């Protein structure tokens, strides 16, 4: 997997999962599901002091490698 800094926010600063959890989330819901979770966290953060400005969120997830 490759994540842009915006997509990696699911681990930090939002702390919604850890890196093994990211792999599980990708296996279950694909890149769209991961980005959806990041966007939900951004919208719930509000405008307070710790708020994050929405950033690009790009995910590349390879599930099959040639032999």
N, C-alpha and C positions, 0 to 999 in steps of 0.2 A: 504494500500500500504506500501511496504517497499522498500527503496532505499539505495543502497550503496553510499558512499561519492562521487564516480565518477558520478553516475546518478543524485545525488542531485545538482550537479553543474549547472543544468538548472536554479535553483533559485539563487544560489550564488556560484561562483562569476559572472556568466554570466548574471543573471538578465533577462532571457528570459521570465519568467512568475513568478507567485507567487504560493503558495501551492494549493489554489483552482484551479488555472490554470493547475497545474500538474494533478489533478484529471480529469479535462476536457480533457486534452491531452491524458491521458490514456484511457478514455472512447471512444474517437474518433479514436485514432491510435494505442492503445495498447503499451506495453513495447517497442516494436521495434521502434515505432515512437518517443518515448521519447529519447531513446538512440541515434537514428539517429540525433535528434536535438542537443544533447550534443556533438556528434562527429563533426557536422558541426561547432558548436561554437568553439570547440578546434582547428579545422583546420583554421578557420578565425582569431584566436587570434594571429597567427604568432609566431615569436620568440622574440618579444619585452620583456621589463621588466615585464609586467604583464602576460606573457604567462603561461599557465598551461600545465604541462606534462600530456598527456593522462593517465587516471587512469581507474581502473576497473569500469564498469558500469553495475550494476545488479539491476533488478526491479522485485519485486513480487507484483502482483496486483490481489487481490481477488474480484471477481465480484458477486459471489453467496455464501451466507452463509446458512448452513442447519438450519432448524427451529427446 
